[in-house]
């Protein structure tokens, strides 16, 4: 059963207005990387995945996922995407074993890949440029950071990096992503935000705006890791 949190209930009207305005602006850029699992416990073969969040029904044709090596900036692996975002708003690309299988249940696309441990980056791009990117680990001045803002931590084996709200991108990886002890492919929290035309409602006190819809399993993990 889905639960709804009143995320805006304990801040001032001015703060709520600013927060919802920021969320409304940040959520306009889709699709985005919503979860990256690059270091499994034991072998990575058939275990790792990248989750993409976007508008249900949107085509991913023409998009590419790329790894960027933090030590020298080399590109690889490179995965050409196909298919469309499902009605749940997320699309999972999972590593394919040599026998054609994967341990990632419900993956939407299987491809042969394995992103490196940090410091490294994962980029989502189309033929005109970068749509979204995440960099993880500690980068020295001589290394190549291809993410946004500041990098996230490099996770331990078995943990993933997941966006706090799958449809909110502030342009800062460190602020946008959390470490999840248990990866959750195909399940992501979404912020309920107003349409851009709702500025009048915000000025009148954000009437009727409330909450965050989250999956209870992931909400518990996010809460534990944000303490």
C-alpha positions in Angstrom: 0.0 0.0 0.0 1.3 3.4 -1.0 1.8 6.0 1.7 1.9 9.7 1.4 4.2 12.0 3.4 3.3 15.7 4.0 6.8 16.9 3.0 5.8 20.6 3.1 4.0 20.6 6.4 6.7 21.9 8.7 8.2 24.8 6.9 7.2 28.4 6.5 5.0 29.7 3.7 7.9 31.5 2.2 10.1 28.4 2.4 7.3 26.2 0.9 6.9 28.6 -2.0 10.6 28.6 -2.7 10.9 24.8 -2.3 8.0 24.0 -4.6 9.3 26.5 -7.2 12.7 24.8 -7.1 11.1 21.4 -7.4 8.9 22.5 -10.3 11.9 23.9 -12.2 14.2 20.9 -11.4 11.6 18.3 -12.5 11.3 19.7 -16.0 14.5 17.9 -17.3 13.6 14.3 -18.1 14.8 11.6 -18.6 17.4 11.4 -15.8 19.5 8.7 -14.1 17.5 7.6 -11.0 19.6 4.7 -9.7 23.0 3.3 -10.5 24.3 -0.1 -9.2 27.8 -0.7 -10.3 29.5 -2.8 -7.6 27.7 -6.0 -6.6 28.7 -8.2 -3.7 30.9 -10.8 -5.4 30.8 -11.0 -9.1 29.2 -8.1 -11.0 28.2 -10.4 -13.9 24.4 -10.2 -14.5 23.9 -8.1 -11.3 24.6 -4.4 -12.1 22.0 -2.0 -13.5 21.1 1.6 -14.3 17.6 2.9 -13.7 16.3 5.8 -15.8 13.3 7.9 -14.8 11.2 9.7 -17.4 7.7 10.5 -18.7 5.7 7.3 -19.2 5.5 6.4 -22.8 8.6 8.4 -23.8 10.9 6.7 -26.3 14.5 6.1 -25.4 15.5 5.6 -29.0 18.7 7.6 -29.8 19.9 7.8 -26.2 23.2 6.3 -25.0 24.5 5.4 -21.6 28.2 5.8 -21.2 30.9 5.3 -18.6 33.6 7.9 -18.2 36.9 6.7 -16.7 37.9 9.0 -13.9 41.6 8.4 -14.4 41.9 9.3 -18.1 38.4 10.4 -19.4 38.1 7.3 -21.6 34.6 6.4 -22.7 33.2 3.0 -22.1 31.2 1.0 -21.9 28.7 2.6 -24.3 25.1 1.3 -24.4 22.7 2.3 -27.1 19.2 2.4 -25.6 15.9 1.3 -27.1 12.3 0.9 -25.9 10.2 3.3 -23.9 9.5 4.4 -20.4 6.9 2.2 -18.8 3.8 3.5 -17.0 5.6 3.4 -13.7 8.0 6.2 -14.9 11.2 4.2 -14.8 13.3 2.0 -17.2 15.9 -0.4 -16.0 19.0 -1.4 -18.1 20.7 -4.4 -16.6 23.9 -6.4 -17.3 23.4 -9.5 -19.4 25.4 -12.6 -18.7 27.0 -14.6 -21.5 24.0 -17.0 -21.5 21.6 -14.1 -22.1 20.2 -13.9 -18.5 20.3 -11.3 -15.7 19.7 -11.4 -12.0 17.9 -8.1 -12.2 14.2 -9.0 -12.1 12.0 -7.1 -14.4 14.8 -5.4 -16.4 13.5 -3.5 -19.5 16.7 -3.9 -21.5 19.7 -6.3 -21.2 23.1 -5.3 -22.4 26.7 -6.4 -21.7 28.3 -3.8 -19.5 29.9 -3.1 -16.1 30.7 0.4 -14.9 33.9 0.8 -12.9 34.2 1.7 -9.2 34.9 5.3 -8.4 36.2 7.7 -9.1 34.2 7.4 -12.3 31.0 8.8 -14.0 28.0 7.6 -15.8 26.4 9.8 -18.5 23.1 9.7 -20.3 23.3 11.5 -23.7 21.6 11.9 -27.0 23.1 13.1 -30.3 23.1 16.7 -29.3 24.7 16.5 -25.8 24.5 15.3 -22.2 21.0 14.9 -20.7 22.2 13.8 -17.2 25.3 12.5 -15.5 26.5 11.2 -12.1 30.0 11.2 -10.9 31.0 9.1 -7.8 34.1 8.8 -5.7 36.9 11.2 -4.7 38.4 13.0 -7.8 41.9 14.5 -7.6 42.5 17.7 -9.6 44.1 15.7 -12.4 41.2 13.2 -12.8 38.1 13.5 -14.9 34.7 14.3 -13.3 31.9 14.1 -15.8 29.0 14.4 -13.3 27.0 17.5 -12.1 28.0 19.7 -9.2 29.9 17.7 -6.6 30.3 13.9 -6.8 28.5 11.4 -4.6 30.4 9.0 -2.4 31.8 5.8 -3.9 29.6 3.0 -2.5 30.6 -0.2 -0.9 29.8 -3.6 -2.6 26.1 -4.4 -2.6 24.9 -0.7 -2.3 23.6 1.6 -5.0 23.3 5.3 -5.7 19.7 6.4 -5.9 18.2 9.8 -6.6 16.2 11.2 -3.7 13.3 12.0 -5.9 13.4 10.4 -9.4 11.9 13.4 -11.2 14.0 16.1 -9.4 17.4 17.1 -10.7 19.0 20.1 -9.0 22.2 19.7 -10.9 24.3 18.6 -7.9 25.0 14.9 -7.6 25.9 15.1 -3.9 22.6 16.7 -3.1 20.4 14.6 -5.4 21.7 11.1 -4.6 21.6 8.8 -1.6 23.4 5.6 -0.9 21.0 2.6 -0.7 22.1 -0.4 1.2 19.6 -2.5 -0.8 19.2 -1.6 -4.5 15.7 -1.1 -5.8 15.6 -1.5 -9.6 12.2 -0.5 -11.0 11.0 1.3 -7.9 11.7 5.0 -7.4 10.2 7.9 -5.3 8.6 10.8 -7.2 7.9 14.3 -5.9 4.4 15.5 -6.3 4.9 19.1 -7.7 2.7 21.7 -9.2 2.5 22.4 -12.9 4.5 25.6 -14.0 1.2 27.4 -14.4 0.4 27.1 -10.6 2.3 30.1 -9.5 -0.9 31.7 -8.4 -1.7 28.8 -6.2 1.7 29.0 -4.6 1.2 32.7 -3.9 -2.1 31.9 -2.2 -0.6 29.5 0.2 0.0 26.3 -1.9 -3.6 25.2 -1.4 -4.0 21.6 -2.1 -0.3 20.8 -2.6 1.0 18.1 -0.4 3.4 15.3 0.0 5.7 12.9 -1.5 4.6 9.6 -3.0 7.1 7.0 -2.2 7.3 3.2 -2.3 7.3 2.0 1.4 10.3 -0.3 1.0 12.5 2.4 -0.5 11.2 5.1 1.8 12.4 3.1 4.7 15.8 2.7 3.2 16.1 6.4 2.3 15.1 7.5 5.7 17.6 5.2 7.3 20.4 6.5 5.1 19.6 10.2 5.5 20.0 10.2 9.3 
